[in-house]
Amino acid sequence: MAAADNTAHLAAATRRRSANARNRARETLRQLDREGSPITFVAVANASGVSRALLYRDPDLRSEVERLRDTTRPTSQRLPASQRATEASLAQRNENLLDELKTLRAENLKLREKLSVLLGEQRAAAMTSRNANTAGSNT
C-alpha cells in the first residue's frame, strides 16, 4: 500500500503559518507606533513572535519597519501616533504664530510711540522747570 501524498496539505499549512506571522508582525508594528515605542527589527520580532529573518526577507514588512524607524525622532523621544502633529496642523500652528507675531509687533510699535511721546513730554516739563528755576534765581 502506497503512502498518501500530503504535500498539498503541508504546503497550505505553511502558507497559513506564514500569513499568520506576517499579520502578527503588521499588527505589532501598528501597536508599537500607536504607543510611541521604539521600532526596530528586534523589537518587532520579539513583540510579535516572528523571526527577524522574516522581517528582513519580506519587502513590505522591512520597508515599514525602516520607514517607522527612520522617519521618527530618536527612539527615546518617540511620541505615540495619536500625539504626533500632522502637516496640516503644523501649517495651521505656523499661520497662527505668524498672525500673533504680526499683532505683537504692531502692539510693540504703538507702545514705543507712546513711550516716545511720554519721554518727550517729561523732557519738556523738566526743561520748563529748569528754565523757571533759572529765571527765578536771576531775579
Backbone bond lengths (Angstrom), bond angles and torsions (degrees), N, CA, C in turn:
res aa  C-N    CA-C-N  psi(-1)  N-CA   C-N-CA  omega(-1)  CA-C   N-CA-C  phi
1 M - - - 1.431 - - 1.523 109.43 -
2 A 1.339 118.44 132.00 1.457 123.46 -176.80 1.523 110.03 -85.15
3 A 1.340 115.24 147.44 1.472 120.92 179.18 1.529 109.53 -71.13
4 A 1.321 115.60 147.00 1.465 121.06 -179.66 1.524 109.32 -71.02
5 D 1.316 116.16 145.08 1.469 121.55 178.88 1.531 109.13 -88.56
6 N 1.339 115.99 103.46 1.468 121.63 -177.84 1.528 112.38 -101.00
7 T 1.305 118.32 11.47 1.465 120.00 -175.18 1.530 112.12 -61.69
8 A 1.308 118.24 -35.05 1.467 120.43 179.94 1.525 110.10 -65.18
9 H 1.324 116.35 -40.45 1.462 120.15 179.17 1.529 111.05 -68.89
10 L 1.310 116.75 -40.18 1.460 120.88 178.12 1.534 111.06 -64.85
11 A 1.322 116.85 -41.78 1.470 120.82 178.87 1.529 110.40 -64.73
12 A 1.318 117.34 -40.08 1.472 120.60 178.68 1.523 110.38 -65.45
13 A 1.316 117.65 -41.44 1.468 121.57 178.81 1.529 110.11 -64.09
14 T 1.315 116.85 -38.82 1.464 121.17 178.35 1.527 110.56 -64.44
15 R 1.325 116.06 -43.51 1.471 119.85 177.95 1.528 111.31 -62.35
16 R 1.331 117.25 -40.87 1.469 120.61 178.62 1.527 110.86 -64.72
17 R 1.327 117.63 -44.04 1.476 121.61 178.51 1.519 110.50 -61.26
18 S 1.319 116.33 -42.85 1.461 121.25 -179.42 1.533 110.82 -65.34
19 A 1.330 117.14 -44.91 1.468 120.83 178.48 1.521 110.28 -63.93
20 N 1.321 116.31 -39.61 1.461 121.64 177.70 1.535 110.70 -60.93
21 A 1.317 116.60 -44.55 1.470 121.16 179.86 1.529 110.31 -63.98
22 R 1.303 117.59 -42.47 1.471 120.89 178.82 1.531 111.18 -64.11
23 N 1.325 116.32 -40.91 1.467 119.96 177.71 1.527 111.03 -64.15
24 R 1.328 117.20 -41.67 1.479 120.13 177.48 1.527 110.53 -62.15
25 A 1.329 116.18 -40.77 1.464 120.07 179.87 1.532 110.34 -65.05
26 R 1.331 117.66 -43.10 1.479 120.80 179.03 1.527 111.06 -62.76
27 E 1.323 115.97 -44.39 1.462 120.20 179.64 1.534 110.48 -64.22
28 T 1.309 116.56 -39.32 1.470 120.18 177.89 1.525 110.38 -64.29
29 L 1.326 117.48 -41.04 1.467 120.52 176.72 1.523 110.90 -58.80
30 R 1.332 116.55 -46.31 1.476 120.44 179.40 1.527 110.47 -61.99
31 Q 1.333 115.97 -42.65 1.470 120.97 -179.00 1.531 111.08 -64.34
32 L 1.316 117.32 -47.28 1.462 120.44 179.57 1.521 111.20 -62.79
33 D 1.322 116.76 -38.11 1.461 121.15 178.92 1.529 110.48 -66.41
34 R 1.333 116.93 -44.24 1.474 120.21 178.80 1.526 111.19 -61.31
35 E 1.323 116.42 -38.98 1.468 121.12 -177.70 1.520 112.25 -77.50
36 G 1.321 117.04 -18.76 1.456 120.34 -175.14 1.521 111.89 79.52
37 S 1.318 116.46 18.54 1.467 121.28 179.39 1.519 110.26 -74.78
38 P 1.326 116.74 157.13 1.469 119.51 177.46 1.527 110.50 -60.52
39 I 1.314 115.48 136.28 1.469 119.98 179.52 1.510 108.02 -111.63
40 T 1.303 114.41 110.04 1.459 122.56 176.41 1.528 107.00 -136.41
41 F 1.304 115.99 165.93 1.463 119.44 177.64 1.530 110.23 -61.39
42 V 1.334 116.48 -41.34 1.468 120.79 -179.06 1.529 109.97 -64.86
43 A 1.332 117.44 -45.64 1.467 120.64 -178.37 1.524 111.25 -62.24
44 V 1.323 117.18 -43.68 1.467 120.76 -179.41 1.524 109.76 -66.95
45 A 1.318 117.24 -43.09 1.467 120.52 -179.96 1.525 110.69 -62.13
46 N 1.324 117.00 -46.53 1.462 120.07 -179.04 1.522 111.84 -65.49
47 A 1.320 117.52 -43.62 1.463 120.64 -176.74 1.521 112.72 -70.96
48 S 1.321 117.68 -31.16 1.468 120.11 -176.63 1.522 112.92 -97.46
49 G 1.314 116.86 -13.17 1.460 119.59 -179.44 1.514 113.59 76.19
50 V 1.336 116.64 25.16 1.465 120.47 176.36 1.525 108.19 -110.36
51 S 1.313 115.63 167.24 1.459 118.89 179.70 1.527 110.53 -82.37
52 R 1.324 114.91 151.23 1.462 118.78 174.52 1.521 109.94 -63.20
53 A 1.317 116.70 -32.58 1.465 120.90 -179.93 1.536 110.19 -59.08
54 L 1.341 116.91 -40.05 1.461 119.92 178.03 1.520 109.87 -62.31
55 L 1.325 117.46 -43.77 1.469 121.10 -178.81 1.524 111.20 -63.47
56 Y 1.320 116.58 -39.60 1.468 119.89 178.90 1.530 111.51 -72.90
57 R 1.343 117.57 -36.44 1.460 121.59 -176.69 1.514 113.19 -74.31
58 D 1.334 117.11 -37.12 1.463 120.17 -176.97 1.529 109.00 -79.64
59 P 1.345 118.57 114.91 1.466 120.60 -174.85 1.530 113.56 -60.54
60 D 1.343 117.30 -37.06 1.466 119.81 -179.42 1.530 111.35 -68.03
61 L 1.328 115.49 -46.93 1.464 119.28 -179.82 1.528 110.71 -64.88
62 R 1.322 115.23 -43.28 1.465 119.30 -179.66 1.534 111.31 -59.88
63 S 1.336 116.25 -47.26 1.463 118.75 -178.41 1.527 111.32 -65.88
64 E 1.323 117.66 -34.52 1.473 120.51 178.94 1.534 110.93 -68.32
65 V 1.320 117.12 -42.49 1.468 120.16 177.21 1.524 109.14 -62.48
66 E 1.321 117.44 -46.30 1.467 120.70 -179.02 1.522 111.82 -64.66
67 R 1.330 116.88 -39.70 1.472 120.05 179.40 1.519 110.86 -63.84
68 L 1.320 116.59 -47.85 1.465 120.00 -178.90 1.521 111.45 -68.49
69 R 1.304 116.76 -33.16 1.465 120.63 179.56 1.520 110.66 -72.80
70 D 1.346 117.32 -40.45 1.462 121.53 -172.70 1.526 114.23 -87.40
71 T 1.334 118.51 -24.53 1.462 119.36 -174.82 1.515 113.05 -94.39
72 T 1.301 116.87 4.64 1.459 119.40 179.75 1.514 109.66 -113.25
73 R 1.309 114.68 170.75 1.462 120.44 177.77 1.513 110.29 -66.22
74 P 1.328 116.59 173.13 1.466 118.19 175.02 1.525 109.88 -50.60
75 T 1.310 116.46 148.16 1.459 121.08 -171.59 1.522 112.83 -57.08
76 S 1.324 118.96 -27.76 1.458 119.87 -179.27 1.524 111.47 -73.46
77 Q 1.342 118.34 -14.05 1.454 121.11 -176.09 1.530 112.71 -117.89
78 R 1.319 119.52 13.86 1.456 120.95 -177.57 1.516 111.05 -67.67
79 L 1.303 115.57 139.80 1.462 122.27 176.03 1.520 109.01 -102.39
80 P 1.312 116.28 150.74 1.465 117.97 173.43 1.522 109.88 -60.84
81 A 1.318 116.20 152.15 1.470 121.26 -176.97 1.518 111.49 -55.92
82 S 1.326 117.47 -35.39 1.466 120.25 -177.81 1.522 112.63 -69.11
83 Q 1.344 117.34 -17.80 1.459 120.56 -178.35 1.525 113.04 -101.76
84 R 1.325 117.36 -4.69 1.459 120.21 179.79 1.514 110.49 -79.16
85 A 1.320 116.25 141.70 1.461 121.13 -179.83 1.526 110.05 -80.00
86 T 1.322 115.14 141.79 1.457 119.82 175.32 1.521 108.74 -86.53
87 E 1.316 116.30 167.12 1.465 120.65 178.01 1.530 110.43 -59.67
88 A 1.328 116.16 -40.90 1.475 120.21 -179.26 1.520 111.17 -64.46
89 S 1.339 116.79 -41.93 1.463 118.73 -179.23 1.522 110.73 -69.95
90 L 1.320 117.38 -35.13 1.469 119.89 176.43 1.520 111.00 -65.88
91 A 1.323 116.80 -40.48 1.464 120.51 178.23 1.532 110.56 -63.97
92 Q 1.342 116.63 -42.06 1.462 121.00 178.50 1.528 110.52 -64.92
93 R 1.322 116.87 -42.19 1.473 120.87 178.53 1.521 110.06 -62.17
94 N 1.322 116.86 -41.95 1.458 121.65 178.64 1.527 110.90 -62.34
95 E 1.329 116.26 -44.45 1.465 120.64 179.13 1.532 110.73 -62.37
96 N 1.328 116.79 -42.58 1.466 120.62 178.18 1.526 111.48 -62.42
97 L 1.316 116.84 -41.71 1.463 120.61 179.36 1.529 111.26 -65.60
98 L 1.334 117.03 -38.84 1.465 119.92 177.65 1.527 111.22 -65.10
99 D 1.343 116.76 -39.74 1.470 120.33 176.40 1.529 110.64 -63.10
100 E 1.316 115.80 -43.22 1.462 119.87 179.54 1.527 110.86 -64.63
101 L 1.321 116.97 -39.27 1.457 121.10 177.97 1.531 110.60 -62.27
102 K 1.331 116.30 -43.08 1.466 120.95 179.00 1.536 110.16 -60.93
103 T 1.329 116.95 -44.36 1.466 122.12 179.28 1.526 110.75 -63.14
104 L 1.316 116.63 -44.63 1.465 120.38 -179.27 1.529 111.73 -65.99
105 R 1.307 116.59 -37.59 1.476 119.58 177.61 1.534 110.74 -64.99
106 A 1.325 117.47 -41.47 1.474 121.09 178.49 1.524 109.88 -64.65
107 E 1.327 116.95 -42.34 1.463 120.91 178.51 1.527 110.50 -64.58
108 N 1.304 117.00 -41.14 1.466 121.98 178.38 1.526 110.48 -61.01
109 L 1.334 117.01 -43.09 1.461 121.36 178.97 1.527 110.75 -62.20
110 K 1.346 117.61 -44.23 1.462 121.36 178.33 1.528 110.91 -61.17
111 L 1.328 116.55 -42.68 1.466 120.20 -179.86 1.531 111.24 -65.78
112 R 1.325 117.60 -38.86 1.467 120.70 177.22 1.533 111.20 -63.23
113 E 1.344 114.63 -42.36 1.468 118.62 179.04 1.524 110.79 -64.49
114 K 1.330 116.83 -42.07 1.466 121.00 178.79 1.522 110.38 -63.62
115 L 1.323 116.80 -42.73 1.467 121.19 178.03 1.522 110.65 -62.41
116 S 1.311 115.88 -41.72 1.470 120.28 178.88 1.521 110.78 -60.26
117 V 1.336 116.55 -44.08 1.467 120.51 179.12 1.526 110.26 -63.49
118 L 1.323 116.94 -46.60 1.467 120.68 -179.46 1.529 112.17 -62.62
119 L 1.340 116.60 -41.67 1.470 119.49 178.05 1.526 110.57 -66.08
120 G 1.325 116.70 -36.62 1.464 120.38 176.85 1.522 110.87 -64.19
121 E 1.338 117.15 -43.50 1.457 121.09 178.50 1.526 110.64 -64.77
122 Q 1.327 116.25 -40.63 1.465 120.62 178.98 1.522 110.53 -63.28
123 R 1.311 115.85 -43.15 1.468 119.98 179.56 1.529 110.35 -65.46
124 A 1.327 117.27 -41.72 1.469 120.80 178.84 1.521 110.01 -62.98
125 A 1.347 117.38 -40.97 1.463 120.66 178.93 1.518 110.69 -65.06
126 A 1.325 116.64 -39.44 1.466 120.28 179.00 1.518 110.40 -66.26
127 M 1.318 117.10 -40.49 1.467 120.78 179.15 1.532 110.34 -65.52
128 T 1.335 116.03 -41.31 1.464 120.27 178.77 1.522 109.98 -63.43
129 S 1.312 115.79 -42.30 1.463 120.71 179.21 1.512 110.65 -65.31
130 R 1.296 117.20 -41.62 1.465 121.80 179.45 1.531 109.98 -65.00
131 N 1.333 115.01 -44.01 1.453 119.90 179.46 1.537 110.64 -63.35
132 A 1.326 116.57 -39.19 1.483 120.21 179.82 1.521 109.09 -67.89
133 N 1.323 117.52 -38.75 1.468 120.37 179.23 1.527 110.49 -68.21
134 T 1.303 117.26 -38.49 1.449 121.70 -179.29 1.533 109.40 -69.83
135 A 1.299 117.40 -41.11 1.452 121.94 -179.98 1.531 109.65 -67.89
136 G 1.332 117.74 -37.78 1.444 121.86 -178.98 1.524 112.14 -71.18
137 S 1.291 119.28 -31.05 1.457 121.77 -178.95 1.513 110.74 -82.25
138 N 1.326 117.96 -17.80 1.460 121.79 178.31 1.521 111.03 -80.32
139 T 1.292 119.61 -16.89 1.450 120.76 -177.47 1.481 114.54 -90.19
